[in-house]
Amino acid sequence: PWVGTFCLVYSALMGAVAYLVADYRLVAPGGLGGWLAGFGLILATAFWHELGHATALQREGYPPGGIGVGVLFVIPVLWADVTPVAALPRRRRLRVDLAGVCFQLGAGGLCAVLAATDGPGTAVFGMGAAGALAAVIWSLLPFMRTDGYWALCDFLGLEDLDRPPPAGSSRLLSWFVALFRVANGLFLCFVLVWSPQRIFGLTLGVADLAGFEPGNPAVRGFAVLATMAVFGGLAWRAWRRLRRLIFS
């Protein structure tokens, strides 16, 4: 019943409302234990997300596979093996596609409500709420092979949005896919232009929250190396995707 239509919609709506009305601030947790607890809470919401996919597949009559860790572009992510989803009708595939987002949005909203109280662990719950919301937004972006991408594929009845639709498709669908591929390419180019400065600033911000002086040459040198590493991997994966969009 947790992945019934009513429960999924209710979880997503209540989570979204909680984010809108909960008055919480993102502050640095105190000490190493607080940081580990915050990251652990983010990981827990991500695991809950993957359980949503797996449970939805089981509801549709197929056993889910394992849950593991992978890398999407340059970001470590959890994944659930829901390969049998391909055997489902389109509307039932959409349940599996979006169940994880509904689960995590509900869990993140609960963290936001707990972070808005003055009780113990406020900073940890705030970190969990912010991390869960960022993960939900990321997973809904249709320009990468995340939940939003596959949900859009299943909504349109297509196997892949990186290639032209099959022969015999409507003109409207063909135009939509063409425009989507252009938008996808522009998005990837935007990320490549936008990301270096943001990665550098984010690294310094995290160092500041952790108690290190952002102006310290060693800290800035580490931020430069981290930016080069992350941007290098991002540029390589983006180029491969762009090449596929252009030449397929």
C-alpha positions as CSV (number, residue, x, y, z in Angstrom):
1,P,0.0,0.0,0.0
2,W,2.9,2.4,0.5
3,V,3.3,2.6,-3.3
4,G,-0.4,2.9,-4.1
5,T,-1.3,5.9,-6.1
6,F,-2.9,7.7,-3.1
7,C,0.1,7.1,-0.8
8,L,2.6,8.3,-3.4
9,V,0.6,11.4,-4.2
10,Y,0.1,12.1,-0.5
11,S,3.7,11.6,0.3
12,A,4.9,14.0,-2.5
13,L,2.3,16.7,-1.7
14,M,2.9,16.6,2.1
15,G,6.7,16.7,1.5
16,A,6.3,19.7,-0.9
17,V,4.0,21.5,1.6
18,A,6.4,20.9,4.4
19,Y,9.3,22.4,2.5
20,L,7.1,25.5,1.7
21,V,5.9,26.2,5.2
22,A,8.7,24.8,7.5
23,D,10.8,27.7,8.7
24,Y,14.2,26.1,9.0
25,R,17.7,27.4,8.3
26,L,20.7,25.5,7.0
27,V,23.5,25.8,9.6
28,A,26.6,23.8,10.1
29,P,26.3,20.8,12.5
30,G,28.6,21.0,15.4
31,G,31.7,18.8,15.3
32,L,32.6,15.8,13.2
33,G,29.8,13.7,14.7
34,G,27.2,16.3,13.6
35,W,28.5,16.2,10.0
36,L,28.6,12.4,9.9
37,A,25.0,12.4,11.2
38,G,23.9,14.9,8.6
39,F,25.5,12.9,5.7
40,G,24.1,9.7,7.2
41,L,20.6,11.2,7.2
42,I,21.0,12.3,3.5
43,L,22.1,8.7,2.7
44,A,19.1,7.3,4.5
45,T,16.7,9.4,2.4
46,A,18.5,8.3,-0.7
47,F,18.2,4.7,0.3
48,W,14.5,5.3,1.1
49,H,14.3,6.7,-2.5
50,E,15.6,3.5,-4.0
51,L,13.4,1.4,-1.8
52,G,10.5,3.3,-3.4
53,H,11.5,2.1,-6.9
54,A,12.0,-1.4,-5.7
55,T,8.7,-1.6,-3.8
56,A,6.8,-0.2,-6.7
57,L,8.3,-2.8,-9.0
58,Q,7.3,-5.6,-6.5
59,R,3.8,-4.2,-6.4
60,E,3.6,-4.6,-10.2
61,G,4.5,-8.3,-9.8
62,Y,8.2,-8.5,-10.5
63,P,11.0,-9.0,-7.9
64,P,13.4,-6.1,-7.7
65,G,17.2,-6.6,-7.9
66,G,19.8,-5.2,-5.6
67,I,20.5,-1.6,-4.5
68,G,24.1,-0.4,-5.1
69,V,26.3,2.7,-5.6
70,G,27.4,4.2,-8.9
71,V,28.5,7.4,-10.5
72,L,26.3,9.6,-12.6
73,F,28.5,12.1,-14.5
74,V,30.8,12.7,-11.5
75,I,28.3,12.5,-8.7
76,P,28.1,9.3,-6.5
77,V,24.5,8.0,-6.5
78,L,22.5,5.1,-5.3
79,W,20.6,2.9,-7.8
80,A,18.1,0.2,-7.7
81,D,18.0,-2.7,-10.2
82,V,14.5,-2.5,-11.6
83,T,15.3,-4.1,-15.0
84,P,12.0,-5.9,-15.3
85,V,10.2,-2.6,-15.5
86,A,10.6,-2.9,-19.3
87,A,8.0,-5.6,-19.3
88,L,5.4,-3.4,-17.8
89,P,2.8,-1.3,-19.6
90,R,3.6,2.4,-19.9
91,R,1.4,3.7,-17.1
92,R,2.7,1.1,-14.6
93,R,6.3,1.9,-15.6
94,L,5.6,5.5,-14.6
95,R,4.7,4.3,-11.1
96,V,8.1,2.7,-10.8
97,D,9.9,5.7,-12.3
98,L,8.4,8.2,-9.8
99,A,7.9,6.2,-6.7
100,G,11.5,7.0,-5.5
101,V,11.0,10.8,-5.9
102,C,7.7,10.6,-3.9
103,F,9.3,8.6,-1.1
104,Q,12.3,10.9,-0.8
105,L,10.3,14.1,-1.1
106,G,8.1,12.9,1.8
107,A,11.2,12.0,3.9
108,G,12.8,15.3,3.2
109,G,9.7,17.2,4.1
110,L,9.7,15.4,7.5
111,C,13.3,16.4,8.0
112,A,12.4,20.0,7.2
113,V,9.6,20.0,9.8
114,L,12.0,18.5,12.4
115,A,14.6,21.1,11.5
116,A,12.1,23.9,12.1
117,T,11.7,22.9,15.8
118,D,14.1,24.0,18.5
119,G,14.8,20.4,19.6
120,P,18.1,18.5,19.5
121,G,19.6,17.7,16.1
122,T,18.1,20.8,14.4
123,A,21.2,21.3,12.3
124,V,21.4,17.6,11.3
125,F,17.7,17.5,10.2
126,G,18.3,20.8,8.3
127,M,21.2,19.2,6.5
128,G,19.1,16.1,5.7
129,A,16.2,18.2,4.4
130,A,18.5,20.3,2.1
131,G,20.3,17.2,0.8
132,A,17.0,15.3,0.1
133,L,15.6,18.3,-1.8
134,A,18.7,18.7,-3.9
135,A,18.6,15.0,-4.7
136,V,14.9,15.2,-5.7
137,I,15.6,18.2,-8.0
138,W,18.6,16.4,-9.5
139,S,16.6,13.2,-10.1
140,L,13.8,15.0,-11.8
141,L,16.0,16.8,-14.4
142,P,15.1,15.2,-17.8
143,F,18.5,16.0,-19.3
144,M,20.3,13.2,-17.6
145,R,19.4,9.5,-17.3
146,T,17.7,9.9,-14.0
147,D,14.1,9.4,-12.9
148,G,12.9,12.5,-14.8
149,Y,14.4,11.2,-18.0
150,W,12.9,7.8,-17.8
151,A,9.5,9.1,-16.7
152,L,9.4,11.4,-19.7
153,C,10.4,8.5,-22.0
154,D,7.6,6.3,-20.6
155,F,5.1,9.2,-20.7
156,L,5.9,9.7,-24.4
157,G,6.1,5.9,-25.1
158,L,9.8,6.1,-26.3
159,E,12.7,4.0,-25.4
160,D,15.3,6.8,-25.7
161,L,15.2,10.6,-26.0
162,D,18.7,10.9,-27.3
163,R,17.7,9.6,-30.8
164,P,15.0,10.5,-33.2
165,P,11.6,8.8,-32.6
166,P,10.8,5.7,-34.7
167,A,9.4,5.9,-38.1
168,G,5.7,6.6,-38.2
169,S,5.7,8.8,-35.1
170,S,3.5,12.0,-35.2
171,R,5.0,15.2,-36.4
172,L,4.4,16.8,-33.0
173,L,6.3,14.1,-31.2
174,S,9.2,14.4,-33.7
175,W,9.3,18.1,-33.2
176,F,9.3,17.7,-29.4
177,V,12.1,15.2,-29.4
178,A,14.2,17.5,-31.7
179,L,13.6,20.5,-29.5
180,F,14.4,18.3,-26.4
181,R,17.7,17.3,-27.9
182,V,18.6,20.9,-28.6
183,A,17.6,21.9,-25.1
184,N,19.6,18.9,-23.7
185,G,22.7,20.1,-25.6
186,L,22.3,23.7,-24.4
187,F,21.9,22.4,-20.9
188,L,25.1,20.4,-21.0
189,C,27.0,23.4,-22.5
190,F,25.6,25.6,-19.7
191,V,26.7,23.2,-17.1
192,L,30.2,23.2,-18.5
193,V,30.4,27.0,-18.5
194,W,28.7,27.4,-15.1
195,S,30.2,24.6,-13.1
196,P,34.0,25.5,-12.5
197,Q,33.3,28.7,-10.5
198,R,30.4,27.1,-8.6
199,I,32.5,24.0,-7.8
200,F,35.3,26.1,-6.5
201,G,32.9,28.3,-4.4
202,L,31.1,25.3,-3.1
203,T,34.4,23.7,-2.0
204,L,35.4,26.8,-0.2
205,G,32.0,27.1,1.4
206,V,32.1,23.5,2.7
207,A,35.7,24.2,4.1
208,D,34.4,27.3,5.8
209,L,31.5,25.4,7.4
210,A,33.9,22.7,8.5
211,G,36.0,25.4,10.3
212,F,38.8,26.0,7.8
213,E,39.8,29.4,6.7
214,P,38.8,29.9,3.0
215,G,41.6,32.3,2.4
216,N,44.3,29.8,3.5
217,P,46.5,29.0,0.5
218,A,46.4,25.3,1.3
219,V,42.6,25.3,1.4
220,R,42.4,27.3,-1.9
221,G,44.9,24.9,-3.5
222,F,42.7,22.0,-2.4
223,A,39.7,23.7,-3.9
224,V,41.5,24.2,-7.2
225,L,42.5,20.5,-7.4
226,A,38.9,19.5,-6.5
227,T,37.5,21.8,-9.1
228,M,39.9,20.4,-11.8
229,A,39.1,16.8,-10.9
230,V,35.3,17.2,-10.8
231,F,35.2,19.5,-13.9
232,G,37.4,17.1,-15.9
233,G,35.1,14.2,-15.3
234,L,32.1,16.3,-16.0
235,A,33.5,17.6,-19.2
236,W,34.4,14.1,-20.5
237,R,30.9,12.7,-19.7
238,A,29.2,15.8,-21.1
239,W,31.2,15.6,-24.4
240,R,30.2,11.9,-24.8
241,R,26.6,12.8,-24.3
242,L,26.8,15.8,-26.7
243,R,28.4,13.7,-29.4
244,R,25.6,11.2,-29.1
245,L,23.0,13.9,-29.4
246,I,24.6,15.4,-32.4
247,F,25.5,12.4,-34.5
248,S,22.8,9.9,-33.6
